[in-house]
Amino acid sequence: MGDAAATLVLLRHGESEWNASNQFTGWVDVNLTEKGRGEAVRGGELLAEHNLLSDVLYTSLLRRAITTAHLALDAADRLWIPVHRTWRLNERHYGALQGLDKAATKEKYGEEQFMAWRRSYDTPPPPIERGSEYSQDADPRYADIGGGPLTECLANVVERFVPYYTETIVPDLLAGKTVLIAAHGNSLRALVKYLDGMSDDDVVGLNIPTGIPLVYELDENLRPTVPGGEYLDPDAAAAGRDGCRRHAPPVRTPHTEFAQSCVRIGRHVQCIQIGIRLGDQGLNDR
């Protein structure tokens, strides 16, 4: 990877049960699938193969990230390192959408509203009702923050995660430690936005694949030496763009239909809609 003042490794959790079933997950605490567990192990093997021996782990309070980190560290023989867990690394809260099937939600509310809730930077879904099946307001792990948010957009995730990064994680980086962050699609997107200085518009299209370590070598000012970082398995990361097309069945409109075409801009993977007459296939967010 070359000389750098600090090394930061980002690892999105492996495929979860609700990734596989195409449901909005958010703060609902679902397990990994067997495929997801395999992705986590392979992520750890890649860390070991590249001699990226993490000194400290930061992760969320959700089992899909915690389990991914555990499996990866086991494969890399680093289970003994210090671990810090915080709700600030949690996935974006999807509000009243949590638990809903994505394809059915798009069919009910239409493409424009669906994409605004799902991929816009500053439009949160409707808030979840307290006490409902997929609400976390009574979850003891969030007692100190009043049960947590009732909905979030990506901007909210940036607001809660970036200060934690600068105040808590940065000191470890400045001390020369190799830091591993095992988290979620949106919390990692929030951090990448900050690291690479991405605009609000550009980050909307950013997609981070599951289970593939993304390495940022940082200079003395903790800015990336390679914008966008480097995936330890670039081919698998490129293939992970198929995740942009997984799950959602075609939902056809009377006029132009959309497909998702994934392109690499710099080293970021971005999914853009192109107006072609093919069935729409949704991004596999979380």
C-alpha positions as a Markdown table, in Angstrom:
| # | Residue | x | y | z |
|---|---|---|---|---|
| 1 | Met | 0.0 | 0.0 | 0.0 |
| 2 | Gly | 3.0 | 2.3 | 0.3 |
| 3 | Asp | 4.2 | 4.7 | 3.0 |
| 4 | Ala | 1.5 | 6.6 | 5.0 |
| 5 | Ala | 1.1 | 8.3 | 8.3 |
| 6 | Ala | -1.9 | 6.2 | 9.2 |
| 7 | Thr | -4.0 | 3.3 | 7.9 |
| 8 | Leu | -7.8 | 3.1 | 8.1 |
| 9 | Val | -9.7 | 0.0 | 7.0 |
| 10 | Leu | -13.4 | 0.1 | 6.3 |
| 11 | Leu | -15.5 | -3.1 | 6.2 |
| 12 | Arg | -19.2 | -3.2 | 5.4 |
| 13 | His | -20.9 | -6.1 | 7.1 |
| 14 | Gly | -21.6 | -9.2 | 5.1 |
| 15 | Glu | -24.9 | -9.9 | 3.5 |
| 16 | Ser | -27.7 | -9.9 | 6.1 |
| 17 | Glu | -31.0 | -11.8 | 6.1 |
| 18 | Trp | -32.9 | -8.7 | 5.1 |
| 19 | Asn | -30.4 | -7.9 | 2.4 |
| 20 | Ala | -31.3 | -11.3 | 1.0 |
| 21 | Ser | -35.1 | -10.8 | 1.4 |
| 22 | Asn | -35.0 | -7.2 | 0.1 |
| 23 | Gln | -36.4 | -5.5 | 3.2 |
| 24 | Phe | -35.5 | -2.1 | 4.6 |
| 25 | Thr | -33.4 | -2.9 | 7.7 |
| 26 | Gly | -32.0 | 0.2 | 9.3 |
| 27 | Trp | -31.7 | -0.3 | 13.1 |
| 28 | Val | -33.5 | -3.7 | 13.1 |
| 29 | Asp | -31.0 | -6.2 | 14.5 |
| 30 | Val | -31.0 | -9.0 | 11.9 |
| 31 | Asn | -28.4 | -11.8 | 11.4 |
| 32 | Leu | -26.0 | -12.5 | 8.6 |
| 33 | Thr | -26.8 | -15.1 | 6.0 |
| 34 | Glu | -24.4 | -17.9 | 5.4 |
| 35 | Lys | -23.2 | -16.0 | 2.4 |
| 36 | Gly | -22.6 | -13.0 | 4.6 |
| 37 | Arg | -20.6 | -15.0 | 7.1 |
| 38 | Gly | -18.4 | -16.3 | 4.3 |
| 39 | Glu | -17.9 | -12.7 | 3.1 |
| 40 | Ala | -16.8 | -11.7 | 6.6 |
| 41 | Val | -14.3 | -14.5 | 6.8 |
| 42 | Arg | -12.9 | -13.7 | 3.4 |
| 43 | Gly | -12.6 | -10.1 | 4.4 |
| 44 | Gly | -10.4 | -11.2 | 7.4 |
| 45 | Glu | -8.3 | -13.4 | 5.2 |
| 46 | Leu | -7.7 | -10.5 | 2.8 |
| 47 | Leu | -6.5 | -8.4 | 5.8 |
| 48 | Ala | -4.1 | -11.1 | 6.8 |
| 49 | Glu | -2.8 | -11.7 | 3.2 |
| 50 | His | -2.0 | -8.0 | 2.9 |
| 51 | Asn | -0.5 | -7.8 | 6.4 |
| 52 | Leu | -3.0 | -5.3 | 7.5 |
| 53 | Leu | -3.0 | -6.2 | 11.2 |
| 54 | Ser | -5.6 | -4.1 | 12.9 |
| 55 | Asp | -4.7 | -2.6 | 16.3 |
| 56 | Val | -8.2 | -1.5 | 17.3 |
| 57 | Leu | -11.8 | -2.1 | 16.1 |
| 58 | Tyr | -14.7 | 0.3 | 16.0 |
| 59 | Thr | -18.1 | -1.1 | 15.2 |
| 60 | Ser | -21.9 | -0.5 | 15.7 |
| 61 | Leu | -24.4 | -2.0 | 18.2 |
| 62 | Leu | -25.9 | -4.2 | 15.5 |
| 63 | Arg | -25.2 | -7.9 | 15.3 |
| 64 | Arg | -24.6 | -8.0 | 11.6 |
| 65 | Ala | -21.6 | -5.6 | 12.0 |
| 66 | Ile | -20.4 | -7.1 | 15.2 |
| 67 | Thr | -20.5 | -10.6 | 13.8 |
| 68 | Thr | -18.8 | -9.5 | 10.6 |
| 69 | Ala | -16.0 | -8.0 | 12.7 |
| 70 | His | -15.7 | -11.0 | 14.9 |
| 71 | Leu | -15.4 | -13.4 | 12.0 |
| 72 | Ala | -13.0 | -11.2 | 10.1 |
| 73 | Leu | -10.7 | -10.7 | 13.1 |
| 74 | Asp | -10.8 | -14.4 | 13.8 |
| 75 | Ala | -9.7 | -15.2 | 10.3 |
| 76 | Ala | -6.9 | -12.6 | 10.6 |
| 77 | Asp | -5.9 | -13.9 | 14.1 |
| 78 | Arg | -6.7 | -10.5 | 15.7 |
| 79 | Leu | -9.6 | -11.4 | 18.0 |
| 80 | Trp | -7.7 | -10.0 | 21.0 |
| 81 | Ile | -7.5 | -6.3 | 19.9 |
| 82 | Pro | -9.6 | -3.7 | 21.8 |
| 83 | Val | -13.1 | -3.2 | 20.6 |
| 84 | His | -15.3 | 0.0 | 20.8 |
| 85 | Arg | -19.0 | -0.2 | 20.0 |
| 86 | Thr | -21.3 | 2.7 | 19.5 |
| 87 | Trp | -24.7 | 3.5 | 18.1 |
| 88 | Arg | -23.0 | 6.3 | 16.1 |
| 89 | Leu | -21.8 | 3.7 | 13.7 |
| 90 | Asn | -25.2 | 2.1 | 13.3 |
| 91 | Glu | -26.9 | 1.9 | 9.9 |
| 92 | Arg | -29.2 | 4.8 | 8.9 |
| 93 | His | -32.6 | 4.5 | 10.6 |
| 94 | Tyr | -35.2 | 3.9 | 8.0 |
| 95 | Gly | -38.1 | 5.1 | 10.0 |
| 96 | Ala | -41.5 | 3.7 | 9.1 |
| 97 | Leu | -39.9 | 1.8 | 6.2 |
| 98 | Gln | -38.1 | -0.6 | 8.5 |
| 99 | Gly | -39.3 | -4.2 | 7.8 |
| 100 | Leu | -41.1 | -3.3 | 4.5 |
| 101 | Asp | -40.4 | -5.0 | 1.3 |
| 102 | Lys | -38.5 | -2.6 | -1.0 |
| 103 | Ala | -40.2 | -3.7 | -4.3 |
| 104 | Ala | -43.7 | -3.5 | -2.7 |
| 105 | Thr | -42.9 | -0.1 | -1.2 |
| 106 | Lys | -41.8 | 1.3 | -4.6 |
| 107 | Glu | -44.9 | 0.0 | -6.3 |
| 108 | Lys | -47.1 | 1.6 | -3.6 |
| 109 | Tyr | -45.5 | 5.0 | -3.5 |
| 110 | Gly | -43.9 | 5.3 | -6.9 |
| 111 | Glu | -40.4 | 5.6 | -8.2 |
| 112 | Glu | -39.8 | 9.3 | -7.4 |
| 113 | Gln | -40.9 | 9.1 | -3.7 |
| 114 | Phe | -39.2 | 5.7 | -3.2 |
| 115 | Met | -35.8 | 7.0 | -4.5 |
| 116 | Ala | -36.2 | 10.2 | -2.4 |
| 117 | Trp | -36.6 | 8.2 | 0.7 |
| 118 | Arg | -33.9 | 5.7 | -0.2 |
| 119 | Arg | -31.1 | 7.6 | -1.9 |
| 120 | Ser | -31.5 | 11.3 | -1.4 |
| 121 | Tyr | -29.1 | 13.0 | 1.0 |
| 122 | Asp | -31.5 | 15.0 | 3.1 |
| 123 | Thr | -35.0 | 13.5 | 2.8 |
| 124 | Pro | -35.8 | 11.1 | 5.7 |
| 125 | Pro | -38.7 | 8.5 | 5.4 |
| 126 | Pro | -41.7 | 9.0 | 7.6 |
| 127 | Pro | -40.9 | 8.4 | 11.3 |
| 128 | Ile | -41.5 | 5.0 | 12.8 |
| 129 | Glu | -44.3 | 4.8 | 15.4 |
| 130 | Arg | -43.0 | 4.3 | 19.0 |
| 131 | Gly | -43.8 | 0.9 | 20.3 |
| 132 | Ser | -44.3 | -0.6 | 16.9 |
| 133 | Glu | -42.8 | -4.0 | 15.9 |
| 134 | Tyr | -39.6 | -2.6 | 14.3 |
| 135 | Ser | -39.1 | 0.4 | 16.6 |
| 136 | Gln | -36.1 | 0.6 | 18.9 |
| 137 | Asp | -37.5 | 3.0 | 21.5 |
| 138 | Ala | -37.7 | 0.3 | 24.2 |
| 139 | Asp | -34.4 | -1.4 | 23.3 |
| 140 | Pro | -32.1 | -1.2 | 26.3 |
| 141 | Arg | -29.0 | -0.6 | 24.2 |
| 142 | Tyr | -30.4 | 2.8 | 23.3 |
| 143 | Ala | -31.7 | 3.8 | 26.7 |
| 144 | Asp | -29.1 | 6.5 | 27.1 |
| 145 | Ile | -30.2 | 8.3 | 23.9 |
| 146 | Gly | -34.0 | 8.1 | 24.6 |
| 147 | Gly | -34.5 | 5.1 | 22.3 |
| 148 | Gly | -32.6 | 6.6 | 19.3 |
| 149 | Pro | -34.0 | 8.4 | 16.3 |
| 150 | Leu | -37.4 | 7.7 | 14.7 |
| 151 | Thr | -36.1 | 8.2 | 11.2 |
| 152 | Glu | -32.9 | 9.5 | 9.5 |
| 153 | Cys | -31.5 | 10.6 | 6.2 |
| 154 | Leu | -27.9 | 10.3 | 5.2 |
| 155 | Ala | -27.2 | 13.9 | 6.4 |
| 156 | Asn | -28.2 | 12.8 | 9.9 |
| 157 | Val | -25.8 | 9.9 | 9.8 |
| 158 | Val | -23.0 | 12.3 | 8.8 |
| 159 | Glu | -23.9 | 14.6 | 11.7 |
| 160 | Arg | -23.8 | 11.8 | 14.3 |
| 161 | Phe | -20.8 | 9.8 | 12.9 |
| 162 | Val | -18.2 | 12.4 | 11.7 |
| 163 | Pro | -17.8 | 14.1 | 15.1 |
| 164 | Tyr | -17.2 | 10.7 | 16.7 |
| 165 | Tyr | -14.6 | 9.9 | 14.0 |
| 166 | Thr | -12.8 | 13.2 | 14.6 |
| 167 | Glu | -12.9 | 13.1 | 18.4 |
| 168 | Thr | -12.5 | 9.4 | 19.2 |
| 169 | Ile | -11.1 | 7.5 | 16.2 |
| 170 | Val | -8.6 | 10.1 | 14.9 |
| 171 | Pro | -6.5 | 10.0 | 18.1 |
| 172 | Asp | -5.9 | 6.3 | 17.4 |
| 173 | Leu | -4.8 | 7.1 | 13.9 |
| 174 | Leu | -2.5 | 9.9 | 15.1 |
| 175 | Ala | -1.0 | 7.4 | 17.4 |
| 176 | Gly | 0.0 | 5.2 | 14.4 |
| 177 | Lys | -2.6 | 2.5 | 15.0 |
| 178 | Thr | -4.2 | 0.6 | 12.1 |
| 179 | Val | -7.9 | 1.1 | 12.7 |
| 180 | Leu | -10.6 | -1.2 | 11.5 |
| 181 | Ile | -14.2 | 0.1 | 11.2 |
| 182 | Ala | -16.8 | -2.6 | 10.7 |
| 183 | Ala | -20.1 | -0.9 | 10.0 |
| 184 | His | -22.9 | -0.4 | 7.5 |
| 185 | Gly | -23.5 | 0.9 | 4.0 |
| 186 | Asn | -24.7 | 4.3 | 5.1 |
| 187 | Ser | -22.4 | 4.9 | 8.1 |
| 188 | Leu | -19.5 | 4.1 | 5.9 |
| 189 | Arg | -20.8 | 6.3 | 3.1 |
| 190 | Ala | -21.0 | 9.1 | 5.6 |
| 191 | Leu | -17.4 | 8.7 | 6.5 |
| 192 | Val | -16.2 | 8.3 | 2.9 |
| 193 | Lys | -18.0 | 11.6 | 2.1 |
| 194 | Tyr | -16.0 | 13.3 | 4.8 |
| 195 | Leu | -12.6 | 11.7 | 4.0 |
| 196 | Asp | -12.9 | 12.4 | 0.3 |
| 197 | Gly | -14.7 | 15.7 | 0.5 |
| 198 | Met | -17.6 | 14.4 | -1.6 |
| 199 | Ser | -20.5 | 16.8 | -2.4 |
| 200 | Asp | -24.0 | 16.1 | -1.1 |
| 201 | Asp | -25.0 | 15.2 | -4.7 |
| 202 | Asp | -22.0 | 12.9 | -5.4 |
| 203 | Val | -22.4 | 10.8 | -2.3 |
| 204 | Val | -26.0 | 9.9 | -3.2 |
| 205 | Gly | -24.6 | 7.5 | -5.9 |
| 206 | Leu | -21.9 | 6.0 | -3.8 |
| 207 | Asn | -22.3 | 2.3 | -3.1 |
| 208 | Ile | -19.9 | 0.2 | -0.8 |
| 209 | Pro | -20.0 | -3.6 | -1.4 |
| 210 | Thr | -20.4 | -6.1 | 1.4 |
| 211 | Gly | -17.5 | -7.9 | 3.0 |
| 212 | Ile | -14.6 | -6.4 | 1.0 |
| 213 | Pro | -12.0 | -4.3 | 3.0 |
| 214 | Leu | -11.6 | -0.8 | 1.7 |
| 215 | Val | -8.2 | 0.6 | 2.8 |
| 216 | Tyr | -7.4 | 4.3 | 3.2 |
| 217 | Glu | -3.8 | 5.2 | 3.6 |
| 218 | Leu | -3.8 | 8.7 | 5.2 |
| 219 | Asp | -1.1 | 11.4 | 5.1 |
| 220 | Glu | 0.1 | 13.4 | 8.0 |
| 221 | Asn | -3.0 | 15.6 | 7.8 |
| 222 | Leu | -5.2 | 12.4 | 7.7 |
| 223 | Arg | -6.3 | 13.0 | 4.2 |
| 224 | Pro | -6.4 | 10.1 | 1.7 |
| 225 | Thr | -3.2 | 9.5 | -0.3 |
| 226 | Val | -5.5 | 7.8 | -2.8 |
| 227 | Pro | -8.9 | 9.4 | -3.2 |
| 228 | Gly | -11.6 | 6.8 | -2.7 |
| 229 | Gly | -9.2 | 4.3 | -1.0 |
| 230 | Glu | -8.3 | 0.9 | -2.4 |
| 231 | Tyr | -10.2 | -2.3 | -2.2 |
| 232 | Leu | -8.2 | -5.4 | -1.2 |
| 233 | Asp | -10.1 | -7.4 | -3.9 |
| 234 | Pro | -10.8 | -5.0 | -6.7 |
| 235 | Asp | -12.4 | -7.7 | -8.9 |
| 236 | Ala | -14.8 | -8.7 | -6.2 |
| 237 | Ala | -15.6 | -5.1 | -5.5 |
| 238 | Ala | -16.4 | -4.6 | -9.1 |
| 239 | Ala | -18.6 | -7.7 | -9.1 |
| 240 | Gly | -20.2 | -6.4 | -6.0 |
| 241 | Arg | -21.8 | -3.8 | -8.2 |
| 242 | Asp | -24.1 | -6.7 | -9.1 |
| 243 | Gly | -25.5 | -5.9 | -5.6 |
| 244 | Cys | -26.8 | -2.8 | -7.2 |
| 245 | Arg | -29.1 | -5.0 | -9.3 |
| 246 | Arg | -30.0 | -7.7 | -6.8 |
| 247 | His | -33.3 | -8.6 | -5.5 |
| 248 | Ala | -35.8 | -6.0 | -6.7 |
| 249 | Pro | -38.0 | -7.4 | -9.5 |
| 250 | Pro | -38.8 | -5.2 | -12.5 |
| 251 | Val | -41.4 | -2.5 | -11.8 |
| 252 | Arg | -42.5 | -1.0 | -15.1 |
| 253 | Thr | -43.9 | 2.4 | -15.6 |
| 254 | Pro | -46.0 | 3.6 | -18.6 |
| 255 | His | -43.1 | 5.6 | -19.9 |
| 256 | Thr | -39.4 | 5.3 | -19.8 |
| 257 | Glu | -38.2 | 2.6 | -17.4 |
| 258 | Phe | -34.9 | 2.6 | -15.7 |
| 259 | Ala | -32.1 | 0.3 | -15.1 |
| 260 | Gln | -29.1 | 0.7 | -12.9 |
| 261 | Ser | -25.7 | 0.9 | -14.5 |
| 262 | Cys | -22.7 | 0.9 | -12.2 |
| 263 | Val | -19.6 | 2.8 | -13.1 |
| 264 | Arg | -16.4 | 3.6 | -11.3 |
| 265 | Ile | -15.7 | 7.3 | -10.8 |
| 266 | Gly | -12.2 | 7.5 | -9.5 |
| 267 | Arg | -12.1 | 4.6 | -7.1 |
| 268 | His | -15.6 | 5.1 | -5.8 |
| 269 | Val | -18.3 | 2.9 | -7.1 |
| 270 | Gln | -21.3 | 4.9 | -8.1 |
| 271 | Cys | -24.6 | 3.7 | -9.4 |
| 272 | Ile | -26.4 | 6.0 | -11.8 |
| 273 | Gln | -29.8 | 5.7 | -13.4 |
| 274 | Ile | -29.8 | 5.7 | -17.1 |
| 275 | Gly | -33.0 | 6.1 | -19.1 |
| 276 | Ile | -33.2 | 2.9 | -21.1 |
| 277 | Arg | -36.2 | 0.8 | -21.7 |
| 278 | Leu | -35.3 | -2.0 | -19.4 |
| 279 | Gly | -36.8 | -3.2 | -16.1 |
| 280 | Asp | -35.8 | -1.1 | -13.1 |
| 281 | Gln | -33.6 | -2.9 | -10.6 |
| 282 | Gly | -32.9 | -1.4 | -7.2 |
| 283 | Leu | -29.8 | -0.7 | -5.3 |
| 284 | Asn | -29.1 | -3.1 | -2.5 |
| 285 | Asp | -28.6 | -0.6 | 0.2 |
| 286 | Arg | -28.6 | -2.3 | 3.5 |
